[in-house]
């Protein structure tokens, strides 16, 4: 088998940077946004992770399978996956496993969310994910955005699974709930991990959120102020690239 060599070249194709791949004397050109060569199947790196890829199913805030999710798998950049492996090893020692809802998200999926947000008649999942909000404000309040950190490949949505009880830890709210209840600092100060009794969350629910948050931060991930389940690798390798390839299991690359 001939080894492949990759190199970015300052050439333009249809107005975009292109990637030159040299393979056995042949060169092919691919837009960087479509190149998955620095991505891995998450479970190849973190075999203990449990996957529940919501956007491959119909149980999500849209109520339909989302564009670009061809298989119920999770992809991440190698750097993000390696850091998540350290998180997994950490929480396993505490009796937990990571349960992943979403990782890399292609741009076409984000576009699907935007189209959905602009259709006021489509509210099939309102009661489960945004009962207190009118759909038109979801885009205005940044619950839906035209660009997502997930599309850069180093962001993950996840929770903790308790191996003793064989259930998810009670976080006091569900993944993709649109509302202040999803904020990490709801009923507490997330930075100091101080619980503030207010009738919204129990102390146990708040502490469970902090267990996940602390483990992710210890291994290089940055939390999002509006979603307890959302974390981005602080030193993400592609901070300006929004990838377009679909979510499906990556195969080993071979050159002929």
N, C-alpha and C positions, 0 to 999 in steps of 0.2 A: 504494500500500500504506500502510495506517495504522500508525504506530509504536505499539508497546506500551509501557505503563508498568507496572512492578511495584512493589508496596509491601507490606511486612508490616503487618498491622493487628492490634491487640490484641483480636481477637474470638475466640470459642471455638466450635468445631463438634465435637460429640460428645466434648467434653472436651479437644480439642487446638487449638493455634494453627492459624489458617488463613492462606492467602496470597490476597490480592486482586489480580487481574490486570485492569487496565482496558484495553479494546481497542475503539476505535471507539465509545465510549459504552456498551459492554456490560461487565459485570463478572462474572467467573467465580471460583469459590473452589476452591482446591486445598490439601490438607495439605502442609506444607513437605517432609515426608519423601518425597512422591511427585513433587516438582518437580525436573525435570532441567535447568531453564533456565540454570543457572550451570555446567553440565557441557559438555564438548566431546569429540568423537571424538579420541583421542590422536593418531592418524596425520594428522589435519588440522593439528595444531600441530607434531608431530614426525614428518615424513614419512619420515625415515630409520630409524625404529624398526621392528624386526622383531617380529611378534606370534606367540606360540605360547600361546594361551589354553587352559591345561590343563583348566580346569573346564568348558569347552565340549566337551571330548573325554572319553574314558573312561580316558585315561592320567593318572590322578591317584590320590591315596591312597584314595579311595572306590571307584574302578573304575567309575564311571558319570558321565554328564553331570549337572552340578549344577543344582539348581533355580535359575531366574532367569537362566541364561545362554542367551539365545535366538539369539545370533550370536557368532562368534569375533572379537569386537572388544574394544577397551579404551577405557574412559571415565575421565576425571578431571575434577576441578574446573578451571576456567580457570587459577586461580593455580598449581595443582600442575603442570598441563601446560606452562605458560610456564616454570616453573623446570626442568622436565625437558628442555625444548628447550635451555636453557643447558647442561645436563649433556651432552646429545647433541652439541652443537656442540663442547664441550670434548673428549669422547672421540674424536670423528671426527678431530680434529687429531692424536690419538695412534694412529690406525689402527684404531679400534674402532667398532662400532655397538651401540646398546642393543637387547637382546632381552627383551621383556616377557612374563611368564607370567600376571600378573594385575594388575588395577588396581582400579577401583571394583568392589565386591562387594555385591549387594543383601542385605538382611536375610534373605530367604527362603533364600538360599544358606547363610548361617551357620546357620540353623535346620536345614537339610539335614545339615550337618556334625554338629550336636548329635544329631540322630536317629540318624545312622550310628554315632556314638560309643557310643550306648546299646544297640546291637545286637551282643552278643558273638559271634554266629554269623557275622557278615559280616566276613571277614578275607581277601577275595580278593586284596588288594594288599599284604598284610603283608610278604611277602618282598622287595618292591621299596622300601617306604617306612618300615617300622617293624619290621624283623626282630628287634631286640633288646628290644622292649617288648611287654608284654601290652596289648591294646587298652583294657581298663578304666582304665588309668592315663593315657591320652591326655588325657582331660578333667581329671582331677585335677592333672596336671602342666602345664596351660595350653597344651597343643598344640592343643586344641580349646576354644573359648570361646563363650559365648552372645552376646557382642558383639565386633565386630572393627573395628579402625581403618580397614580397607578400606571399610567401609560408610559412613564419613564422606566418602569420595570423594577423599582427598588422599594415599593410600598406594599404593605400587607394589611389586611383586615383579619383579625383573629380574636379568639378568646381562650380560656383555659378549661380543660376537661379534667375532672377529678377522678383519678383512677380508683380511689376507695369507694366512692358512691356510684361510679360509672355514669356520672351525669356532668353536664357543663356546670361550672361554678355559677352561682346566682349573682349576676352583675346588676340586677335591678332594672333591666331593660334589654330589649332585643337589638340585634344588629340591624342597622339601617333605619332605626326609628328617628324620624325627623322631629326634633324638639329639644328643649333645654335639658330634658332628663338624660340625654345622651352625652352631655358635656362631662368630661372627667372631673371637673370641679363642682358638679352638682352635689349639694349637701356636704361640701367640704372644701378644703384647700388642697389641691392636688400636689402643689410643690412641696408643702410640708407634710403631706399625707395626714392632715388633721380632719377628723370627722366633725361635722356641724349638724347636730340633730335639728331637723326641720320637717319631718314627716314625709319626705320624698323618698329617701333611701334608708334602709337599716344600716347600722354600723357594719354588719357583716358584708352587705352588698358593696358598700364603699371600700372596705378593706380588700375585697376580692379584686376590684378594679385596680387598686394600688399595687397588688401583687403582680398583676400583668404589666402594669406601667413601669414598675421598678425593674423588672426583669428585662424588659425591652430596652430601657434606657441604659442599663448596665452594659449592654452589648451593642451600643452605637445607634440605636433608633430614636427618632424624635417623635413625640406624640402630637396629635392634633387637638386643638383646644375645644373642638365641637363634637368629637367622636371618641369614646373611650376605647374603641376597637381598632383604631387607625394609627399606623406607625410607618414612618419613612426613614430609611437609612440616611443618617446625617451626611455621610460622605458618599452619596450616591454617584455612581460612575457616569451616568448620562443625564445631567441636570437640565439639558436643553433639548433632548431628543424625545419625541413622542412617537412611539413605535406603532406599526400598523399590522404586523403579522397576527394571525388568529391564535386563540388559546386552544392548543391541542398538544398531545404528547410529543416531545422533541425526540427525534431519532438520532443515533450517532451519525455524524457526518463523515462520508467517505469520498475520496477523490479517485477518479479513474484516470 
